[in-house]
Amino acid sequence: MMRKWPIGTASQDMYVGLTWGTRLAAARAHRGLTLDALGAKLDPPRTRKDISAMEHGRRGLSVELCAQLADALDCDRCWLAGW
């Protein structure tokens, strides 16, 4: 099984100690998605305002939302959550 980004990549260590919102922004940028595009991939869809609030730490993260975001961004779920 192939590891999901950034696990096992050279960039993995540069994200140590960052908040989950910063990791979310980094993963979104890595995939080249806009706030709107990422929000549209979620169920139910989220607005750009929602995604921005998550990235800036103004909105919390549930296990279900973390899984949806990680899948939409094709990144490791535990890494995204900061575990």
N, C-alpha and C positions, 0 to 999 in steps of 0.2 A: 504494500500500500504506500502510495506517495504521500509524503508529509505536506501539509498545507502551509502556505506562506504565513509568517516568515520563519517557521520552525525549520532548522537545518540550513538556513541561508546565512550569508555573511552579515546581513542586516539585522539578524535576530537580536544581537547584543545591544544594539543602539536604542532599543525600546525598553530596556530594563528600568524599572522604577517610574514609568510613566502611568498616568491615569488611563482608565479604560476609554475615556472620551478622546484622549490624544491618540490612543491606539486605533480607535474607530476612524478618526480623521486620516491617519497615516494609511490605513488599509483602503479607505475610500479613494485617497489620492493615488495609491499604488495601482488600483484597478481603473483609474481614470473616470470615475463616476461623479456626477454632480449630486448635490443634496437631493434634488428632485428625483433623479434616476435611482438612487439608493432607496429612497422612500417608497417608490413605486414597486420595488421588488419585495416589500414586506406585506404580510397579511395580518390585519388589515393594512392598507397602504398608509404611510405616514407623510406628513408635509415636510417641506424643506425646513420650516421652523422647528418641527419636532427633531429632525436629524441634527440641526445646528445646536439645539438645546442639549442633546445627548453629547455631542462633541465638546461642548463647553461646560459640562458637568452640572447642568441645571435640570436634568431629567435622569432618573435612575434606570437601572438595568435589571430586568428579570431574567431568569434562566431561559424562558421561551424566547424573549426578544434577543438575547445574546445568541442563541442558536440560529434564529432567522437572519440576524445581521452577519454572523460568521459564514453561513451558507451563501448568502447573497454576495459576500465579498470573497468567497472561496479562501477564507483564512481559518486558522486554528481557533476553535471556540475557547479553549482555556487561555490561550495567549490573549485573545481579545478581552476577556474578562479580567485579566491580570493575575491569574492563578498560577 
